[in-house]
Amino acid sequence: MKTILAHRSILVAVALAAAACQNLPGTEGTPQPAAPQITEDTLRQRAQGQLADGVKQYDAGDYDNAVKTLSASLEHGMLSKAEQARARKYIAFSHCVSGREILCRDEFRKAFEIYPDFALTAAEDGHPIWGPVYRSVRTQLIAEREAQRPKSLIPLGKAEQMLQDGMVKYDAGEYPAARTLLEGALKEGLSTKENKVRAMKTIAFSLCLENKFRDCRAEFIKIYDVDPDFDLSPAEAGHPSWTHTFASAKAQAHHALKEKAEREARENKSKGPPPTAGTKQ
């Protein structure tokens, strides 16, 4: 009997507790706040914010935390390829200045693989700590690409072979050797206008990267004798080593072409119209 009474007491207590919960304010009919939605824009903004914070940490000399923050920015998978390469660049810088050359090399390689247009500025390239590592990685990647390129069944002519070898030297950062080969290719006689322009353009780039800006400018101007419509791509034109030099050369070349066209027009006008059939001479 006692057991039955105890069991009934427990049931009554449970029922009373349930009724009390039902009467609590805010537990019935009140909508619960929705969980915040994480969108792609949110993740992208978070990644970009971490990228900016990581660069600030690097600039402040806090290299280990810069690596952590920049790595976190990459984990979201929302950065553009250019932004990913920028994050990798600063991770590489941080590893190099911390004496971790192997990790530095790995990050530079990843930056190239993610973003083929990746390149350091002239000032960054010349840095004594990571500059040699960066150039070594770039040279290795160029050699790997050349090895994978299918060999032509028709051997290149001497001029075209010199052009190709000169471009490899340029990509490896060996600018004087590149100029020697490219100038030799022009003397040998490149077969197409496109190859001539390519050689002359790369000679100009090399001269500017060697801080020989007067010669660089003169080389840019000479290109317009071969191709009056010559221009650099937006990525090339924005390079800090030659952007101002090229803009000045382009303006001078266009002015010279305009004067030449006006002079020829005056000369043709002074000669008068050509004689028509039946006109006595």
Secondary structure, DSSP 8 states (H G I E B T S, - for coil): -HHHHHHHHHHHHHHHHHHHHHHSTTSSS----------HHHHHHHHHHHHHHHHHHHHTT-HHHHHHHHHHHHHTS-S-HHHHHHHHHHHHHHHHHTT-HHHHHHHHHHHHHH-TT----HHHHT-TTTHHHHHHHHHHHHHHHHHHS---SS---HHHHHHHHHHHHHHTT-HHHHHHHHHHHHHH--SSHHHHHHHHHHHHHHHHHTT-HHHHHHHHHHHHHH-TT----HHHHT-TTTHHHHHHHHHHHHHHHHHHHHHHHHHHHHH-S---TT---
